[in-house]
Amino acid sequence: MFGKKIKNWAINGARKEVAAYIGNLGAADMHARGAICAHVALMQIFLSQKVQGFSTIIESTGIPDSADLTFSLQETNKLAKWFKNPPQPLNGAAAMAWNNSLRTLRHPELFQYGANLWQLLKDAQQYAWDYLDTLQDFGGTITPQGEKILADLGEAISLLGFVPPKFTQ
């Protein structure tokens, strides 16, 4: 009984946080949402390279490995906090998009929130392409390790149409 209360508390807390994020994303104008979408693609490249198991989780249609999911959640949460100091709102929003996506995979009760989040991002793809083109013209962006990335912009453009398969079923 006590375990069920803790689980319900965790799910309700996650529901509120994910719903608030989706509400903020939905309230953003399409240019801002496109910039966030572009950073989600850049963040996908970064996380796929740096976080073991991340690619397997987001590309799978099955039940994700619990240990990989927990580790990926911890890493995306760390990144979201890291981007708050100094403030980097676009990278922080991208880290939170991935963190919230992973949270909705952890709790099947929240799955629809993940699908809604990815629909909002998908709707902003054209603006994301324009944003990445502009970013490329200005010489790229900086990763959390301070590396300047320009080569990844082409890969990010190719990822703009990516939606984790779980959210398209």
Secondary structure, DSSP 8 states (H G I E B T S, - for coil): -HHHHHHHHHHHHHHHHHHHHHHHHHHS-HHHHHHHHHHHHHHHHHHHHHSTTHHHHHH-SS---HHHHHHHHHHHHHHHHHTBTTB-HHHHHHHHHHHHHHHHHH-GGGHHHHHHHHHHHHHTHHHHHHHHHHHHHTT-EE-TTS-EESHHHHHHHHHTT---GGGG-
